[in-house]
Amino acid sequence: MPAAPTTTPPTTGADTGRARQALRALYGVRFGFALAWAAALLLATRDGSDVTTTVGVLLVAYPLFDLAAAVVDHRASGGIRAGGLLRVNMALSGLAAAGLVVAAASGAPAVLRTWGAWAIAAGAVQLVVALRRRALGGQWPMILSGGISVLAGGGFVATAAGSDPALGGLGGYALLGGIFFLASAVRLSRTRQRP
């Protein structure tokens, strides 16, 4: 799944500092969005696993936000150590949004399979991006988040085949991802303050 490594010019200390600052701000926004999205999804699915119009809109909104965040990340950080992979992530998120439009019309099992496939692929990309960015600091939460996303994606695919394919677990997945973004933002802030 990961794209071939891209060659990027050497970065200066100023470039690295700007990248840290941009990532810290982006990760904070991603935490806020994940928190709000998880709450909205849990409220929208509290009466069952029916894919209502509201649930469908929420489902498609999440990968679209992820796509926008990857674009912001690429522009703000200059794609430091991850340019090609960020483009892969953009493509995956766009495909996931389109797939969820179709899956929402087919019901919860199709949604869980589509979301699960996206979580596996995007988690693998996130893991590799974070490994490449270790020198920036604050990436251990992102490494853990990528690995957990791969495992959670497999769980969603398995749940789709079960007798009760509930969508509420997607809210927990988003919330946990948001917490990892917050932890990474905090770690980046501490890294930035070091001499």
Secondary structure, 3 states (H helix, E strand, C coil): CCCCCCCCCCCCHHHHHHHHHHHHHHHHHHHHHHHHHHHHHHHHCCCCCCCCHHHHHHHHHHHHHHHHHHHHHHHHHCCCCCHHHHHHHHHHHHHHHHHHHHHHHHCHHHHHHHHHHHHHHHHHHHHHHHHHCHHHCCCHHHHHHHHHHHHHHHHHHHHHCCCCCCCHHHHHHHHHHHHHHHHHHHHHHHHHHCC
